Every structure is written in C-alpha cells, then in structure tokens.
Amino acid sequence: MTKTDLAANYVGRKQLAQDLGERLRGRPYSEHTLIRWERDGRGPPATRVGRDVVYQLASVETWLRSQERADTRSSGAA
C-alpha cells in the first residue's frame, strides 16, 4: 500500500460539504450543515480521527441512495 492509497477513499468534512452541495443544489453546503446532520443522526456516516472528521466515499454514496423515497404527494386533484 502506498502512502497515497491509505486514505484515498476518504474526504474531509469541508470538502464533502462543498462537493455535495455543488452537485445537489449548485452551491456548497456549510460545514455546519454536516455537523448538524451528524448531531441529529441524519447525515452520512462519519469517522473521527483525532479531532478530524472524514467520510468514506462509498458510505456517502450509500447514505445518499438511502435518502431516496417515493413521492408522497397525492396525484389527485384537491
């Protein structure tokens, strides 16, 4: 295993907030959004390494897929 392979599948909180927000809504999420999601138990799984928080990319993708749900709005006229 080379030095660069060790954490190649992980991304830091700041980078994930930026990348996820840009892809999903066209502007970055705040790091505080991910902190709040983590605190509330509704964000992607996080790994703490000392004071740093990192996210495994495969886990983020799995979490994102788990957020999908059927349209709950009724299709009938009101």
Number of C-alpha atoms within 10 A of each C-alpha: 5 5 7 7 8 9 10 10 12 18 18 15 19 16 15 21 20 16 16 16 15 13 10 10 9 11 13 17 19 15 16 12 12 19 16 13 14 14 10 9 10 12 17 19 16 20 13 9 8 6 5 10 15 19 19 17 16 11 15 19 11 12 15 13 10 10 9 8 7 5 7 6 6 7 7 5 4 4
